[in-house]
């Protein structure tokens, strides 16, 4: 049902008002109800109820929407939007949705607009609040997500492990996005376009089948005149691998960039240098040899990162920064510098023009505040400034993506993930594609063994899985060799896959997989396809349809797979798009494949 059924009535939210918005192909219906002084929503997908009645409510200065009058309704309008995605998982993104707007006025005079977008298998909504005075106002959000029975959720927080649990046993909080299984459907609850809000998380609601938006650090959100909350999103799929459809939803909901030349933004791979000149030069030579684009000087290049006495304008004596930067520029290798939040807060406006003068290529922000309204508001302004100065950006630690890489494309990646720094296991590695990575790019800080160090503390999976993850995990900026020193990598045959694998893509397909069990992803760059397969803590096998390959062409597939004694074997086979590829991986194992066009049939 499209449009509006309502009986006009003065006073509080009327007893019988129902607003239904249907997706373009009719698979998804979001029904809003204003009954008994309460505003709620319900989502159905393919004629199945996904949610029960769930609360739509905020308070402004303590007054909730239960006191509001409905003052207007913009009926659903069909929208078709397409935009280029030059540093994404595919060349362009397409967004088809119906949008409606509901207008309310609370008894303290606040004007509230509820924006609703309904896509096929995804919905998004947000609140916009405006007041007539310039005083400081306080907003709390009371949104809930209620389900017919207690869902299974994959709980995590910031960089923690994932813990599957039922909501009726839930006594902690979980980050957004969160993936859950409810009555045979897979869902993800997320957040898009958080510019100046606080970090929202989810807590157990009034019963064991309800999750409620919670502000774990700010009791309220402060604003003057007006504020738009981030989008709350709910995506539905019939299988875990089908949830991949929502991985670009945040980008579609974020604002487009300001028009201008962004061709200078360069994605790529990096190796982290030790804190001395020789290592910087060696890393540049290594980057040239292995087709990388950047090196990085991480924490410590200007002194102890958490001390206010350490000055990000002053390089430690062990590093001749001008020499390293010039050497890199001569070889088309950029230098990225880490700056801790302590230095950023005090000197951002000083270091940006200074680093431009030095010839720095990008920044990595460390230990930022991605948890509070003050921290996220500062970050939004800082991202904009970094882009204006022509630097690429990587934000580390607790910050998570909400689609702002569309608004500010220089924000290539961010952490907000348990990467190889924190020794993730195979369950974690094969859970990430169905959870955190559906929100956007992540810097996984890969490790890879070499002749001098196995990095056994950090790497809990096979070498071939480490290779495969660089295809499975999307990030326009990939930190490939996080702990290894360049001259220790004499195993060129094993790491050759990293020489070729790109970080941005023309086309991507999530082929097969299940949460914590296994995953297979294929991506194309130009005429070449890359395939990454990874197994969880148990053996995993599947049969892959290769119909994504160009019809009528034969491909030479170079397969990197696990060998004996923790080695990587390489072999080649000829394959076409009409073939089926059996994948049989041992526990914690992987397989990485490059498909290069061969002869035409």
Rosetta blueprint (number, residue, H / E / L):
1 X L
2 X L
3 X E
4 X E
5 X E
6 X E
7 X L
8 X L
9 X L
10 X L
11 X L
12 X L
13 X L
14 X L
15 X L
16 X L
17 X E
18 X E
19 X E
20 X E
21 X E
22 X E
23 X L
24 X L
25 X L
26 X L
27 X L
28 X E
29 X E
30 X E
31 X E
32 X E
33 X E
34 X E
35 X E
36 X L
37 X L
38 X E
39 X E
40 X E
41 X E
42 X E
43 X E
44 X E
45 X E
46 X L
47 X L
48 X E
49 X E
50 X L
51 X L
52 X L
53 X L
54 X E
55 X E
56 X L
57 X L
58 X E
59 X E
60 X E
61 X L
62 X L
63 X E
64 X E
65 X H
66 X H
67 X H
68 X L
69 X E
70 X E
71 X E
72 X E
73 X E
74 X E
75 X E
76 X E
77 X E
78 X E
79 X E
80 X E
81 X E
82 X E
83 X E
84 X E
85 X L
86 X L
87 X L
88 X L
89 X L
90 X L
91 X L
92 X E
93 X E
94 X E
95 X E
96 X E
97 X E
98 X E
99 X E
100 X E
101 X E
102 X E
103 X E
104 X E
105 X E
106 X L
107 X L
108 X L
109 X L
110 X L
111 X E
112 X E
113 X E
114 X E
115 X E
116 X E
117 X E
118 X E
119 X E
120 X L
121 X L
122 X E
123 X E
124 X E
125 X E
126 X E
127 X E
128 X E
129 X E
130 X E
131 X L
132 X L
133 X L
134 X L
135 X L
136 X E
137 X E
138 X E
139 X E
140 X E
141 X E
142 X L
143 X L
144 X E
145 X E
146 X E
147 X L
148 X L
149 X L
150 X L
151 X L
152 X E
153 X E
154 X E
155 X E
156 X L
157 X L
158 X L
159 X L
160 X L
161 X L
162 X L
163 X E
164 X E
165 X E
166 X E
167 X H
168 X H
169 X H
170 X L
171 X L
172 X L
173 X E
174 X E
175 X E
176 X L
177 X L
178 X E
179 X E
180 X E
181 X E
182 X E
183 X L
184 X L
185 X E
186 X E
187 X E
188 X E
189 X E
190 X E
191 X E
192 X E
193 X L
194 X L
195 X L
196 X L
197 X L
198 X L
199 X L
200 X L
201 X E
202 X E
203 X E
204 X E
205 X L
206 X L
207 X L
208 X L
209 X L
210 X E
211 X E
212 X E
213 X E
214 X E
215 X L
216 X L
217 X L
218 X L
219 X L
220 X L
221 X E
222 X E
223 X E
224 X E
225 X L
226 X E
227 X E
228 X E
229 X L
230 X L
231 X E
232 X E
233 X E
234 X E
235 X E
236 X E
237 X E
238 X L
239 X L
240 X L
241 X H
242 X H
243 X H
244 X H
245 X H
246 X H
247 X H
248 X H
249 X H
250 X H
251 X H
252 X H
253 X H
254 X L
255 X L
256 X L
257 X L
258 X L
259 X L
260 X L
261 X L
262 X L
263 X L
264 X L
265 X L
266 X L
267 X L
268 X E
269 X E
270 X E
271 X E
272 X E
273 X E
274 X L
275 X L
276 X L
277 X H
278 X H
279 X H
280 X H
281 X H
282 X H
283 X H
284 X H
285 X H
286 X H
287 X H
288 X H
289 X H
290 X L
291 X L
292 X L
293 X L
294 X E
295 X E
296 X E
297 X E
298 X L
299 X L
300 X L
301 X L
302 X L
303 X L
304 X L
305 X L
306 X L
307 X L
308 X L
309 X L
310 X L
311 X L
312 X L
313 X L
314 X L
315 X L
316 X L
317 X L
318 X L
319 X L
320 X L
321 X H
322 X H
323 X H
324 X H
325 X H
326 X H
327 X H
328 X H
329 X H
330 X H
331 X L
332 X L
333 X L
334 X E
335 X E
336 X E
337 X E
338 X E
339 X E
340 X E
341 X H
342 X H
343 X H
344 X H
345 X H
346 X H
347 X H
348 X H
349 X H
350 X H
351 X H
352 X H
353 X H
354 X H
355 X H
356 X H
357 X H
358 X H
359 X L
360 X L
361 X L
362 X E
363 X E
364 X E
365 X E
366 X E
367 X L
368 X L
369 X L
370 X L
371 X L
372 X L
373 X H
374 X H
375 X H
376 X H
377 X H
378 X H
379 X H
380 X H
381 X H
382 X H
383 X H
384 X H
385 X H
386 X H
387 X H
388 X H
389 X L
390 X L
391 X L
392 X E
393 X E
394 X E
395 X E
396 X L
397 X L
398 X L
399 X L
400 X L
401 X L
402 X L
403 X L
404 X H
405 X H
406 X H
407 X H
408 X L
409 X L
410 X L
411 X E
412 X E
413 X E
414 X E
415 X L
416 X L
417 X L
418 X L
419 X L
420 X H
421 X H
422 X H
423 X L
424 X L
425 X L
426 X H
427 X H
428 X H
429 X H
430 X H
431 X H
432 X H
433 X L
434 X L
435 X L
436 X H
437 X H
438 X H
439 X H
440 X L
441 X L
442 X L
443 X L
444 X L
445 X L
446 X L
447 X L
448 X L
449 X L
450 X L
451 X L
452 X L
453 X L
454 X L
455 X L
456 X L
457 X L
458 X L
459 X L
460 X L
461 X L
462 X L
463 X H
464 X H
465 X H
466 X H
467 X H
468 X H
469 X H
470 X H
471 X H
472 X H
473 X L
474 X L
475 X L
476 X L
477 X E
478 X E
479 X E
480 X E
481 X E
482 X L
483 X L
484 X L
485 X L
486 X H
487 X H
488 X H
489 X L
490 X L
491 X L
492 X H
493 X H
494 X H
495 X H
496 X H
497 X H
498 X H
499 X H
500 X H
501 X L
502 X L
503 X L
504 X L
505 X L
506 X L
507 X E
508 X E
509 X E
510 X E
511 X E
512 X E
513 X E
514 X E
515 X L
516 X L
517 X L
518 X E
519 X E
520 X E
521 X E
522 X E
523 X E
524 X E
525 X E
526 X L
527 X L
528 X E
529 X E
530 X E
531 X E
532 X E
533 X E
534 X E
535 X E
536 X L
537 X L
538 X L
539 X L
540 X E
541 X E
542 X E
543 X E
544 X E
545 X E
546 X L
547 X L
548 X L
549 X L
550 X L
551 X L
552 X L
553 X E
554 X E
555 X E
556 X E
557 X E
558 X E
559 X E
560 X E
561 X E
562 X E
563 X L
564 X L
565 X L
566 X L
567 X L
568 X E
569 X E
570 X E
571 X E
572 X E
573 X E
574 X E
575 X E
576 X E
577 X L
578 X L
579 X L
580 X E
581 X E
582 X E
583 X E
584 X E
585 X E
586 X L
587 X L
588 X L
589 X L
590 X E
591 X E
592 X E
593 X E
594 X E
595 X E
596 X E
597 X E
598 X E
599 X E
600 X E
601 X L
